Amino acid sequence: MSQIYVRPELLYAWHGQSQLVVNQRGDCGDDETLSGFYFRETRHLRALRLTLDGQSPWLAQAAVESPTVLRFDYVHPEMHTFSGG
């Protein structure tokens, strides 16, 4: 059976009346107007970004494991300046 994606640039997870809509990096923000966390059809969170020391980690993999689980695997950005240790 083939799958049809209405908005392939977005990933969705839902449980009961809660739904999370993120882009393919796992972020919610201005680049996608529908992204965010919704409860009972009302958006309660519009912006969500993961950063480490002010930098976004590199996305290695994004997957929808089940209707209730989104999985994102990241690696730390390459270091350009080495110090200590």
C-alpha positions as CSV (number, residue, x, y, z in Angstrom):
1,M,0.0,0.0,0.0
2,S,1.4,3.4,-0.9
3,Q,1.5,6.4,1.4
4,I,0.3,9.9,0.4
5,Y,1.7,12.9,2.2
6,V,-0.3,16.1,2.1
7,R,2.6,18.3,3.2
8,P,5.8,16.2,2.9
9,E,7.9,19.1,4.3
10,L,6.2,18.7,7.7
11,L,6.2,15.9,10.2
12,Y,3.3,15.2,12.5
13,A,2.8,13.3,15.8
14,W,-0.4,13.2,17.8
15,H,-1.8,11.5,20.8
16,G,-5.4,12.0,21.9
17,Q,-6.2,15.7,21.4
18,S,-2.5,16.8,21.3
19,Q,-0.6,17.3,18.0
20,L,3.0,18.4,17.2
21,V,3.8,19.7,13.8
22,V,7.5,20.3,13.0
23,N,9.6,20.8,9.9
24,Q,12.1,18.1,8.7
25,R,14.7,19.4,11.1
26,G,12.4,19.1,14.1
27,D,11.9,22.8,14.5
28,C,8.8,24.9,14.9
29,G,9.0,28.5,13.7
30,D,8.4,31.2,11.2
31,D,9.5,29.1,8.1
32,E,6.3,26.9,8.5
33,T,3.2,28.7,9.4
34,L,1.4,25.6,10.6
35,S,4.2,24.3,12.8
36,G,3.7,24.2,16.6
37,F,2.2,22.2,19.4
38,Y,-1.6,22.0,19.4
39,F,-4.1,20.9,22.0
40,R,-7.8,20.7,21.2
41,E,-7.2,22.5,17.9
42,T,-5.5,25.5,19.6
43,R,-1.8,26.2,19.1
44,H,0.0,26.6,22.4
45,L,3.6,26.6,21.1
46,R,4.7,28.4,18.0
47,A,8.5,28.4,18.2
48,L,10.8,25.5,19.2
49,R,14.5,25.1,18.3
50,L,17.3,22.9,19.6
51,T,20.6,24.6,19.9
52,L,23.9,23.7,21.6
53,D,26.1,26.7,22.6
54,G,24.0,28.8,20.2
55,Q,24.5,26.5,17.2
56,S,22.0,24.1,15.6
57,P,23.2,20.5,15.7
58,W,23.5,18.7,12.3
59,L,20.5,16.6,11.5
60,A,21.6,13.0,10.8
61,Q,18.1,11.4,10.5
62,A,14.4,12.3,10.9
63,A,11.7,9.6,11.0
64,V,8.1,9.1,11.9
65,E,8.2,5.9,14.0
66,S,4.5,5.8,14.8
67,P,1.7,8.3,14.9
68,T,2.8,9.2,18.4
69,V,6.6,9.2,18.0
70,L,8.9,11.4,15.9
71,R,12.6,10.6,16.0
72,F,15.4,13.0,15.2
73,D,19.1,12.0,15.4
74,Y,21.6,14.9,15.6
75,V,25.4,15.2,15.7
76,H,27.3,18.2,17.1
77,P,28.5,20.7,14.6
78,E,32.0,20.5,13.4
79,M,34.5,22.4,15.6
80,H,36.5,25.0,13.7
81,T,38.4,26.3,16.7
82,F,40.0,23.9,19.1
83,S,40.8,24.8,22.7
84,G,41.7,22.9,25.8
85,G,41.8,19.2,26.5
